[in-house]
């Protein structure tokens, strides 16, 4: 197992470097084709050439390679790698430390994702297990139909409808019913409130988890159906074990490997979905920071945030691989 983990860590490092290089190439080509993003530092004001040159020098955009289409600009890339290796993520166009921005935004993203994960797992495991347990019943057909309908409804449409159609009347009703200073008005607040982060994140998190649970429900059902037909389940039942024990120890556990894979992918999708969710709901999280950085042409902040997201994704995939052997003793890496 130790050699496998070491090998996966080296592969993860190579993957992360490749992602960073591709991201560097894309931003370099964008600068070479569209011009320096230094003008974004001044907003709507017209900056002089001297001011533009000063900003370019401050943010390492003054290298001649950025004026040469087709040049990969390896020098700035190596320099950025050195800064990242020292823990220096640089500053954004407003002069704020990117590490400070990420540290302030990350807790809200983790709050959102924790609600998403709980919703996702609860719906997926409960409904998927029920559909597999009573295969072919009315409930099974209803669960599968509901999952298809949920899957067909885009998450951004769900969030927009909730914020502009549902949240406003619910917020007013809860204020009139429970009082302005009670918890329910914050649950249905149309936008994020930093003074009550958990309360205003619950409903968007549940909606995002609901939107992502459809495929997971079908995966759990299919995985457990395969386990129900296995020889180990028939043997357990022939020994007279209680059905509850058979289901929990022989069906759920043995069908958990694809479920763990889906959880890892859900984490990655949750980070991607957070960009849309946090942007629409005005949540100050990693996704909201990335959303605003793209709108402001803040190249340094975009590169740093995407690199962090890529690093988190790689770590999660390694944890998922290790979890395989813990769940299924038949899986060995040595």
C-alpha positions, 0 to 999 in steps of 0.5 A: 500500500505504501508504494502505491500511495507514493506512486499515486502522489507522484502521479498527482504531482505530475497531473497538477503540473500539467494542469498548471501548464495548460492553464498558463498556456491558455491565459498566455494566449488570451493575453497575446490575442486580447492585450494586457489585462492591466487596464482592468486595474483602472476600471473605467478610467483611461490609463496612460502608457506609463501607468499600464507599464507600472501595473504590468511590472507589478503583476509580472505581465511586462515580459516581452513574450506576452507581446509575441503570439505563439511564445509559451512564456516559460519564464513567467511560468517557472517564476510562478511555480517558484512562488507557489512552492514558497506558499506565495499565491501573489496578489489580485489586481486590487493589491490584496493577498490571494491567500487571504482572499482564499482563506476568507472565502473557503469556509463558506464554500465548505459550509455549502458543500457540507450541506450538499454532501449530506443532502446528496448522500441521504437522498442517494443512499435512502432512495437508491437502497429502497428502489433496489430493495423493492425492485419493480414496485410502484415505489421503484418506478416512482423513484427512477422517474423522479430521478430522471426529472431532476436530472433533466432540470438544469441547476442554474434554472432551479436556483434562478427560479428559487431566488426570484420566484420562491424565496422572496414570498417565502421570506416575507411570509416567514418574517410576518409569521415568525418575526424578522429576527427569527431563523426562518426568514434567514433560511429563505433569504434570496441572497447570502448574509455573512452575519448568518452564513449557515442559515442562508446557505442551507436552502441553496445547498439542499437545492444543489444536492437535490440536483446532483442526487439523481444520477447517484440514486440510479448508481446506488440502485444498480450497484445494490441490485448486482449485490442482491444477486451475488452468491455471498448474499444467497449464502448469508440468507441460507445461514439464517442471518437477519435480513437487516444484517444481510442488507447492511453488511453484505449488500450495502458494503459490497456495493460501496466501491462505485458509491465511493467513486461517485462521492469523489466525483460529487466533490469535484462537481460540487466545487464546479457547481459552487461557481454557479451557485455562489455566483447566483446566490451572491455567496462569498466563497471560492466559486464566487471569488472565481466568478468575480475574478473572471468578470474582472479579468483578474488573471493572477487570481483566476490562475491561483484559484483554479490551481487550488481547485485542481490540487483539491481534486487530485487529493480527493481522487487519491483518498478515493483510491485508498478507500477502495481497499478499506471497503473491499478486502479483495482489492490489493495494490501491491 
